[in-house]
Amino acid sequence: MKHPLLILGAVLMVSLIAAQLNPVVAAGKTHDVSATIVSVDTQGKKITFQDDAGATSTAAVLDKAVESLKNVKAGDKVVLTCRDTETGTIEGVIAIRPAPTNKS
């Protein structure tokens, strides 16, 4: 009788852990945005940018990307790697790198 209860308990624990990990995986999605920097707030850890479609957004700067804030300024063309929330909105910028230059 103890073995089936142990197995049932183990299955229950694994399913609870898997249920907790699912939102983390969804929130871990990222996407890149080609943008022009409008303004940088190093103290507030925020960046305002205009994407290629002309939409202007402000996002929090997270993790290692905070260090990149001191190397960019308004007018710079960059590629921002954005981490998304479960609903698909931008949670914050996790990487900032210069946009590739077109050599004609």
C-alpha positions as CSV (number, residue, x, y, z in Angstrom):
1,M,0.0,0.0,0.0
2,K,2.9,2.4,0.7
3,H,4.4,2.1,-2.8
4,P,1.3,3.3,-4.8
5,L,1.0,6.2,-2.4
6,L,4.7,7.1,-2.9
7,I,4.3,6.9,-6.6
8,L,1.2,9.0,-6.5
9,G,2.9,11.6,-4.3
10,A,5.9,11.7,-6.7
11,V,3.6,12.2,-9.7
12,L,1.8,15.0,-7.9
13,M,5.0,16.8,-6.9
14,V,6.3,16.6,-10.5
15,S,3.1,18.0,-11.9
16,L,3.1,20.9,-9.4
17,I,6.7,21.7,-10.3
18,A,5.9,21.6,-14.1
19,A,2.9,23.8,-13.6
20,Q,5.1,26.4,-11.9
21,L,7.7,26.3,-14.6
22,N,5.2,26.9,-17.5
23,P,4.7,30.7,-16.9
24,V,8.5,31.1,-16.6
25,V,9.0,29.5,-20.0
26,A,6.3,31.7,-21.6
27,A,7.8,34.9,-20.0
28,G,11.2,34.0,-21.3
29,K,10.4,34.7,-24.9
30,T,12.5,37.4,-26.6
31,H,12.5,39.3,-29.9
32,D,14.8,41.8,-31.5
33,V,13.7,45.4,-32.5
34,S,15.6,47.6,-34.9
35,A,15.3,51.1,-33.5
36,T,16.6,54.6,-33.2
37,I,17.2,55.8,-29.7
38,V,15.1,58.8,-28.7
39,S,16.4,59.2,-25.1
40,V,18.3,57.3,-22.4
41,D,17.6,57.5,-18.7
42,T,20.6,55.9,-17.0
43,Q,19.5,56.6,-13.4
44,G,15.9,55.3,-14.1
45,K,17.3,52.4,-16.2
46,K,14.9,53.2,-19.1
47,I,15.2,53.7,-22.8
48,T,12.9,55.4,-25.2
49,F,13.1,54.3,-28.8
50,Q,11.4,54.5,-32.2
51,D,11.0,51.3,-34.2
52,D,11.2,51.0,-38.0
53,A,7.4,51.4,-38.2
54,G,7.6,54.8,-36.5
55,A,6.1,53.7,-33.1
56,T,7.8,55.2,-30.1
57,S,8.1,53.2,-26.9
58,T,9.8,53.4,-23.5
59,A,11.0,50.2,-21.8
60,A,12.9,49.3,-18.7
61,V,16.5,48.2,-19.2
62,L,17.3,44.9,-17.4
63,D,20.2,42.7,-16.5
64,K,23.5,43.2,-18.4
65,A,21.9,45.7,-20.8
66,V,22.1,48.4,-18.0
67,E,25.9,48.6,-18.7
68,S,25.2,49.4,-22.3
69,L,23.1,52.5,-21.5
70,K,26.3,54.6,-20.9
71,N,27.5,53.7,-24.5
72,V,24.4,54.9,-26.4
73,K,22.8,58.3,-27.0
74,A,19.8,59.8,-28.8
75,G,20.0,59.3,-32.5
76,D,21.9,56.0,-32.4
77,K,20.6,53.1,-34.5
78,V,20.5,50.0,-32.5
79,V,19.1,46.5,-32.2
80,L,17.3,45.9,-28.9
81,T,16.7,42.4,-27.6
82,C,13.4,42.6,-25.6
83,R,12.1,40.1,-23.1
84,D,8.3,39.6,-23.4
85,T,5.7,39.1,-20.7
86,E,3.2,36.2,-21.0
87,T,0.8,38.5,-22.8
88,G,3.4,39.4,-25.4
89,T,4.2,42.9,-24.3
90,I,7.7,44.1,-23.7
91,E,8.9,43.4,-20.1
92,G,12.2,45.1,-20.7
93,V,15.3,45.4,-22.8
94,I,18.0,42.7,-22.1
95,A,20.6,43.6,-24.7
96,I,21.5,46.7,-26.7
97,R,23.8,46.4,-29.7
98,P,24.7,48.7,-32.6
99,A,22.6,48.2,-35.7
100,P,24.5,46.6,-38.6
101,T,25.7,49.1,-41.2
102,N,24.7,48.7,-44.8
103,K,27.8,48.7,-47.0
104,S,26.7,49.7,-50.5
